[in-house]
């Protein structure tokens, strides 16, 4: 196991820990942050994609069984992996800034009961979906480190699933915030 693989696992662990800490902080204030699958059971399509990513990343580091052709690197150079780790680092910083911008409005899933206020400042002044942009940058970075077919396929499916979620959230936000959200959409792009 090389240094890039170890660092990529550390970055992944940091991402998960950050989400769990934020959710715990919100729960202590009486806010339910995890609403995944509440409004649409189709949200659960994301679970096998994320599990494939996690297993593929951990398989080399922990020596878990994996059919070798699935994790065989597309190329031998490790230089793109360093760029990938830089992307993971950038994504983690962006993710932390996004969580700070979110305030108490952070949710995993659509919260139709307590949606909070429309957030348009901080990272949300750059992108309407900075958390998803950060996730995609993070997993692109992971692909550059591990450079295999499993992560490539999971990254593509993850991007499509995220886009589906963004469209669902936009529909909800238009209905809930109306003209305020429309004005925000005219000023800030969906992604970048």
C-alpha positions in Angstrom: 0.0 0.0 0.0 1.5 3.3 -1.0 1.3 6.7 0.6 -1.3 8.0 -1.8 -3.7 5.2 -0.9 -3.2 5.9 2.8 -3.8 9.6 2.3 -6.9 9.0 0.2 -8.4 6.8 3.0 -7.5 9.5 5.6 -9.3 12.1 3.4 -12.3 9.9 3.0 -12.4 9.3 6.8 -12.2 13.0 7.4 -15.1 13.6 5.0 -17.3 11.1 6.9 -16.3 12.4 10.3 -17.1 16.0 9.3 -20.6 15.0 8.2 -21.2 13.1 11.4 -19.9 15.9 13.6 -22.1 18.4 11.9 -25.2 16.1 12.1 -24.5 15.6 15.8 -24.2 19.3 16.4 -27.6 19.9 14.7 -29.2 17.0 16.6 -28.2 18.6 19.9 -30.2 21.7 18.7 -33.2 19.5 17.9 -32.6 19.5 14.1 -32.8 16.2 12.2 -30.1 16.5 9.6 -30.4 13.0 8.0 -33.7 12.9 6.0 -32.3 10.6 3.4 -35.1 8.6 1.7 -37.9 10.3 3.6 -39.4 12.2 0.6 -38.3 9.7 -2.1 -37.3 6.1 -1.6 -35.2 6.5 -4.8 -32.6 8.2 -2.7 -31.5 4.7 -1.7 -30.0 4.2 -5.2 -27.1 6.2 -3.9 -26.2 3.6 -1.2 -24.8 0.9 -3.5 -22.8 3.5 -5.4 -21.2 4.9 -2.3 -20.6 1.4 -0.9 -18.8 0.5 -4.2 -16.6 3.6 -3.8 -15.8 2.9 -0.2 -15.1 -0.8 -0.8 -12.9 0.0 -3.8 -10.9 2.6 -1.9 -10.5 0.4 1.2 -9.8 -2.9 -0.7 -6.2 -2.0 -1.5 -5.5 -0.3 1.9 -7.0 -3.1 4.0 -6.3 -6.0 1.6 -9.9 -6.8 1.1 -10.8 -9.3 -1.6 -11.6 -7.6 -5.0 -11.4 -9.1 -8.5 -8.1 -7.7 -9.7 -9.3 -6.4 -13.2 -11.8 -4.1 -11.4 -9.1 -2.4 -9.4 -6.3 -2.6 -11.9 -5.1 1.0 -12.5 -5.8 2.5 -15.9 -2.3 4.0 -16.0 0.9 3.5 -14.0 2.0 7.1 -13.3 1.2 8.2 -9.8 1.5 11.9 -10.7 -2.2 12.3 -11.3 -2.8 10.8 -7.9 -1.0 13.8 -6.2 -3.3 16.1 -8.2 -6.2 13.9 -7.0 -5.1 14.3 -3.4 -4.9 18.1 -3.9 -8.5 18.0 -5.2 -9.6 15.9 -2.2 -8.0 18.6 0.1 -9.7 21.4 -1.8 -13.0 19.6 -1.7 -12.6 19.1 2.1 -11.9 22.8 2.6 -14.8 23.7 0.4 -17.0 21.2 2.2 -16.1 22.7 5.6 -16.8 26.3 4.3 -20.1 25.1 2.9 -21.2 23.6 6.2 -20.3 26.9 7.9 -22.4 28.7 5.2 -25.3 26.3 5.7 -25.7 27.2 9.4 -28.7 25.3 10.8 -30.0 24.5 7.3 -27.8 21.5 6.5 -29.8 18.4 5.7 -29.1 15.2 3.9 -32.3 14.9 1.9 -35.2 17.3 1.5 -36.8 18.6 4.7 -40.3 19.6 3.9 -41.3 20.0 7.6 -38.5 22.4 8.8 -36.7 23.6 5.7 -35.0 26.6 7.3 -34.1 29.8 5.5 -32.8 30.0 2.0 -29.0 30.2 2.2 -27.5 32.4 -0.5 -24.3 33.7 1.1 -20.8 32.2 1.7 -20.2 29.3 -0.6 -23.8 29.6 -1.8 -22.9 32.9 -3.5 -20.5 30.9 -5.8 -22.6 27.8 -6.4 -26.2 26.9 -5.7 -25.0 23.4 -4.8 -21.5 23.8 -3.3 -21.8 20.6 -1.2 -22.4 18.5 -4.3 -19.6 20.2 -6.2 -17.3 19.4 -3.3 -18.5 15.7 -3.3 -17.8 15.4 -7.0 -14.4 17.1 -6.7 -13.6 14.8 -3.8 -14.5 11.6 -5.7 -12.8 12.8 -8.9 -9.7 13.2 -6.7 -10.2 9.6 -5.4 -10.5 8.4 -9.0 -7.2 10.1 -9.8 -5.5 8.3 -6.9 -7.0 4.9 -7.4 -7.6 5.2 -11.2 -9.7 2.0 -11.7 -12.9 1.0 -13.4 -14.9 0.6 -10.2 -14.3 4.2 -9.1 -14.7 5.5 -12.6 -18.2 3.8 -12.9 -19.2 4.8 -9.4 -18.1 8.4 -10.0 -20.3 8.6 -13.2 -23.3 7.0 -11.4 -22.7 9.3 -8.4 -22.7 12.4 -10.7 -25.9 11.3 -12.3 -27.6 10.6 -9.0 -26.5 13.9 -7.6 -27.9 15.7 -10.6 -31.2 13.9 -10.1 -31.2 15.1 -6.4 -30.3 18.6 -7.4 -33.3 18.7 -9.8 -35.6 17.4 -7.1 -34.3 20.0 -4.6 -34.7 22.8 -7.1 -38.4 21.8 -7.6 -38.9 21.9 -3.8 -37.0 25.2 -3.4 -39.0 26.9 -6.2 -42.3 25.8 -4.6 -41.2 26.8 -1.1 -39.3 30.0 -1.6 -40.9 31.2 -4.9 -39.6 34.5 -6.2 -36.7 34.7 -3.7 -35.3 31.4 -5.1 -35.9 32.5 -8.7 -33.9 35.7 -8.1 -31.1 33.6 -6.6 -31.1 31.2 -9.6 -30.6 34.2 -11.9 -27.5 35.3 -10.0 -25.8 32.0 -9.1 -25.1 29.0 -11.3 -26.4 25.5 -10.5 -22.9 24.1 -10.1 -20.0 26.4 -11.1 
